[in-house]
Amino acid sequence: MSKPILLNPSEDPPAASEAIQSNSPTADGRPADAEMARVLGTTPFHMALDSSGAGIAHWKHEPLHDVVEPMTHHVIMAYNGSMQRMERRSGRSVAIGTFRPGVVIIIPEGSSSRWDIPKPVDVVQLYLPHTMIERVAREADTATPTDLLERTAHPDPITSRLLLSAADSLEGNGALDSLFRHQLIELLATRVLAAHSGSPTSFQPTTGGLAPKALLRAIERLRSDSDADVSLAALASEAGLSRFHFCRAFKESTGLSPHAWLRQHRLEQAMNMLRDTDKSVVSVAAALGYASQTAFAAAFRKLTGETPSDWRRRTR
């Protein structure tokens, strides 16, 4: 998947309709992943859903001329394909926009619209339960309305870049992938609430790092072999912070996000095992939780510039 091209927001014409939708948490409809599979008529390249229903999916689908029925999640999409015009109808309202990298599409929970997209589409989608939007607003102690705006090819390079990064950053390691996804979803939920609610506002996050004891406990969890111990929810709960504020405080203390710290820790473990033991690369990959030798080698090379085998030969 190619990297997104960041565009100047002033270059994209405004959508014809940006009406606020009603977002009741009990809205009727299908889960977002089920409705998208129905309307797109295909399966995603990759999909990762949490028990809450929040998740990220990467789709490539053919031209679309159909109605997207109400869903029980907000759906935020980042487009990654060749530029094309499209049309979206919601009741009597018509929005004509240009799909291209750097724009986002938002389908609020419970809304329905007809889409006419003439060419194939490459898109990464974020699924957010309304309860998560409310939690983020509550934890940030903001009076920002939690209803999201309907957006049609709306310029937002920041959200687009963050969401597209999800399709490029999965490493085939359960703990790393899960932690990265949870961090990204929390950040995206905060960004969407700040930029695409009925009254966009700036969040004022807490500043300062973790207390020394809280930092030590967090590092102990990250060093654990248990995926449950390194979940973002567990880490934040242990520190007595919201997930979003925990990520900020941890980075303030260590210079790295929790995901980046864990990735660095796993790399150091891999180097020690490759240098100090005769375990095969396959065994090292399995011991560190990678799904395959290929996934481990790709992650190792991304950070070091060398394959595990080449690094071992050079350092022994």
Helices and strands as residue ranges (DSSP letters): G 9-11, H 32-40, E 46-49, E 55-61, E 64-68, E 74-79, E 84-90, E 93-99, E 103-107, E 113-117, E 121-128, H 130-139, E 151-155, H 157-168, H 174-195, H 212-222, H 232-239, H 243-254, H 258-276, H 281-287, H 293-304, H 308-315
